[in-house]
Structure formats: C-alpha cells, structure tokens
Amino acid sequence: MNTYDENIRFKESSEKPVDVVKILKETKPDILINYLPVGSQKATEYYAKSCLEAGVSLINAIPVFICSEDKFIKKFEEKGLVCVGDDIKAQLGATIVHRYLINLFEKRGIKLNKTYQLNTGGNTDFLNMLERKRLDSKKISKTSAVQSQLKKPLNEMNIHIGPSDFVPWQKDNKVCFIRMEGELFGGVPMNLDLRLSVEDSPNSAGVMIDAIRCTKLAVDNNLKGYLKEISAFGFKHPKIQYTDDKAFQLVKQFIAENET
C-alpha cells in the first residue's frame, strides 16, 4: 500500500505503545467501541482481552468475530460484562437494503436464483481492503447477513457479496451495485438492478448510538453477556440472525423492559 499517497493510506505510527489495560483501569469507561480497520484480527482480540482484564464492556463494530463467538461470550458473561456485535450495519447501506429486498422477494413468492452486491469507494477502508487476505471475515459477514434472510440459501456459485475495488476519486463516497435475478409466477424471468450512493464514514453513526444506548442500559441494569437484540438489529454478523423487522421489535422490547 506504500505506492499510494500518504494522505490516504495508513502510516506506521511513531508513538510508543501504551498499556491499554492500565489506561482502561485508570479511566474506567463503561464501554469500549472497536472501530479498527477491516482485517485487524490480532488487534481486535487484544482489545477484547484488555476489556476482560480491565472490566469494560465491548461493542465490536468490525468484521472480526468476537461477540458472536461462544468462547468470548462466555468470558464476558463470567466477568459480568456485556458484549455486542459483530460488524455494524450502516443506517442505510448495501447490506440492509439487500436484506430488505431479499425479504420482499420471499414475501411476494419470487424465487431468487442469483444475486451479487459490488461496492466501490475511495476512502482508507477501501484502500485497506485491496489486501485481499484481510477480507475473509468481511466477505463471510456480508454474505451470511444476506443468506440468512433466505428460507433456502443460494449455492455459493450464485451469490457474490463483498468489496469490489478502490476508486481514489470517490473519496468517502461509497457506491453499491446490487443485482437480483429471479422467477415470477409460472417461471417468468425477472431481474432487478439497484445503485446506491452514500457517504460511507458517517453512515453507521446513528446505528452505533443505538448500540451504545442499549449497551449502557444493560450495564446500568447489571446484565451480562451477549445482547442478542441490539446485535441482531445493528450488526451484520450476530450470533443469531433475525429478519430486520423481528430484530427491531426485539430491541423495542429490550428497551421497554430495561428503562428505569
């Protein structure tokens, strides 16, 4: 990635490493939010373990599977802490739109045969994803978020979901292309093409605020472990997948039961 302008690529920090556990114990936050770059497996695990040692609840916003994994859920529960995640959805982004279209096809009796979702952007996140080995968990997260809405998942050859390319002049603009090919009544063929353009960086802010509020409610009510409701509503790779309508109702119920 060093071939790209230093104003848009990641640079090695000259700052000295800090003792994260020590800082967390000193500052005593209720929640740590992980927004590290895609593919930061070791770093994310490090921060999760630091939360466990320091007694801090965790919201994991990136596609590294922590809060949806039993081994970490058990550890947070044993420590009396809350964990939420993984991989936050945008307020209105490619995944949430694709999921709703899948549900529309299901409700209207349309057989989906093939679909793709291609995304381009020009921010540092898209530049980072040019390193393809960092994309494994991202692709799994986005694909499972869509496949989970189908009664019968598509063959892997008939579904492609994931980042497509880095286009520098797009900057923070993300463009999503969705295509869905299916059959109407009587086997009549149909297809749908959609183009969505959004500013990428702020697009998950509103969802994250909801996640923070629900996590804080849980902390204040001495709940512990995995919050399935807000994880299903606000994240692409929760432990349990629901339809978005069902997840919305679960979150409303959770808030009603825990507000004081």
JOCOR-V579249 format. One record per residue. N is the residue number from 1. RES is the residue in three letters. D_LAST is the distance of its C-alpha to the last C-alpha in Angstrom with 2 decimals. Layout:
n	res	d_last
N	RES	D_LAST
N	RES	D_LAST
This chain:
n	res	d_last
1	MET	49.95
2	ASN	52.00
3	THR	54.16
4	TYR	51.44
5	ASP	50.96
6	GLU	49.05
7	ASN	46.83
8	ILE	45.25
9	ARG	45.49
10	PHE	43.74
11	LYS	45.65
12	GLU	45.83
13	SER	44.00
14	SER	46.06
15	GLU	43.10
16	LYS	43.16
17	PRO	40.63
18	VAL	37.73
19	ASP	36.08
20	VAL	32.75
21	VAL	31.37
22	LYS	32.43
23	ILE	30.76
24	LEU	27.44
25	LYS	27.61
26	GLU	28.55
27	THR	25.98
28	LYS	23.05
29	PRO	21.21
30	ASP	18.05
31	ILE	19.70
32	LEU	23.32
33	ILE	24.27
34	ASN	27.73
35	TYR	29.74
36	LEU	33.17
37	PRO	36.16
38	VAL	36.82
39	GLY	38.61
40	SER	37.33
41	GLN	37.21
42	LYS	38.16
43	ALA	36.12
44	THR	32.92
45	GLU	33.54
46	TYR	34.20
47	TYR	30.87
48	ALA	29.03
49	LYS	30.94
50	SER	30.25
51	CYS	26.47
52	LEU	27.00
53	GLU	29.20
54	ALA	27.05
55	GLY	23.65
56	VAL	22.14
57	SER	20.33
58	LEU	22.36
59	ILE	22.37
60	ASN	25.95
61	ALA	27.05
62	ILE	30.70
63	PRO	32.84
64	VAL	33.36
65	PHE	31.98
66	ILE	29.65
67	CYS	26.22
68	SER	27.97
69	GLU	30.37
70	ASP	30.00
71	LYS	31.52
72	PHE	28.94
73	ILE	25.96
74	LYS	27.19
75	LYS	27.59
76	PHE	24.07
77	GLU	22.73
78	GLU	25.14
79	LYS	23.99
80	GLY	20.28
81	LEU	19.76
82	VAL	18.57
83	CYS	21.16
84	VAL	21.17
85	GLY	24.40
86	ASP	27.35
87	ASP	29.06
88	ILE	26.86
89	LYS	27.78
90	ALA	28.62
91	GLN	26.93
92	LEU	30.25
93	GLY	32.71
94	ALA	35.46
95	THR	33.49
96	ILE	30.94
97	VAL	33.84
98	HIS	36.06
99	ARG	33.49
100	TYR	33.05
101	LEU	36.84
102	ILE	37.25
103	ASN	34.94
104	LEU	36.91
105	PHE	40.13
106	GLU	38.80
107	LYS	37.66
108	ARG	40.97
109	GLY	43.11
110	ILE	44.51
111	LYS	45.79
112	LEU	44.93
113	ASN	47.85
114	LYS	47.28
115	THR	44.79
116	TYR	44.42
117	GLN	42.02
118	LEU	43.66
119	ASN	42.01
120	THR	43.73
121	GLY	42.56
122	GLY	43.88
123	ASN	41.18
124	THR	41.22
125	ASP	39.09
126	PHE	41.80
127	LEU	44.50
128	ASN	42.91
129	MET	42.93
130	LEU	46.71
131	GLU	46.84
132	ARG	46.62
133	LYS	45.87
134	ARG	42.42
135	LEU	41.63
136	ASP	41.56
137	SER	37.81
138	LYS	37.18
139	LYS	39.53
140	ILE	38.08
141	SER	34.52
142	LYS	35.53
143	THR	37.92
144	SER	35.61
145	ALA	32.90
146	VAL	35.52
147	GLN	37.37
148	SER	34.22
149	GLN	34.14
150	LEU	37.65
151	LYS	38.50
152	LYS	41.58
153	PRO	41.31
154	LEU	44.21
155	ASN	46.99
156	GLU	46.42
157	MET	49.61
158	ASN	48.13
159	ILE	44.91
160	HIS	44.69
161	ILE	41.48
162	GLY	41.17
163	PRO	42.15
164	SER	45.66
165	ASP	46.94
166	PHE	46.56
167	VAL	47.93
168	PRO	48.00
169	TRP	48.40
170	GLN	45.20
171	LYS	43.28
172	ASP	39.52
173	ASN	40.24
174	LYS	39.60
175	VAL	41.60
176	CYS	40.92
177	PHE	43.54
178	ILE	42.63
179	ARG	45.34
180	MET	44.98
181	GLU	48.09
182	GLY	47.97
183	GLU	49.73
184	LEU	49.27
185	PHE	50.63
186	GLY	54.08
187	GLY	53.73
188	VAL	54.04
189	PRO	53.04
190	MET	50.46
191	ASN	48.77
192	LEU	45.99
193	ASP	45.99
194	LEU	43.09
195	ARG	42.89
196	LEU	39.61
197	SER	39.62
198	VAL	36.56
199	GLU	35.91
200	ASP	34.85
201	SER	33.07
202	PRO	30.21
203	ASN	29.78
204	SER	26.99
205	ALA	25.01
206	GLY	22.60
207	VAL	22.00
208	MET	21.49
209	ILE	18.81
210	ASP	16.92
211	ALA	17.67
212	ILE	16.53
213	ARG	13.10
214	CYS	12.68
215	THR	14.31
216	LYS	12.19
217	LEU	9.01
218	ALA	11.38
219	VAL	12.68
220	ASP	9.61
221	ASN	9.01
222	ASN	12.78
223	LEU	13.93
224	LYS	17.56
225	GLY	20.35
226	TYR	20.77
227	LEU	18.18
228	LYS	20.41
229	GLU	18.35
230	ILE	18.25
231	SER	21.60
232	ALA	23.23
233	PHE	21.98
234	GLY	22.78
235	PHE	25.62
236	LYS	29.22
237	HIS	29.62
238	PRO	26.64
239	LYS	27.52
240	ILE	27.05
241	GLN	28.18
242	TYR	26.96
243	THR	28.06
244	ASP	26.04
245	ASP	25.08
246	LYS	23.80
247	ALA	21.89
248	PHE	20.26
249	GLN	19.11
250	LEU	17.82
251	VAL	15.70
252	LYS	14.25
253	GLN	13.56
254	PHE	12.03
255	ILE	9.53
256	ALA	8.80
257	GLU	8.57
258	ASN	6.37
259	GLU	3.78
260	THR	0.00
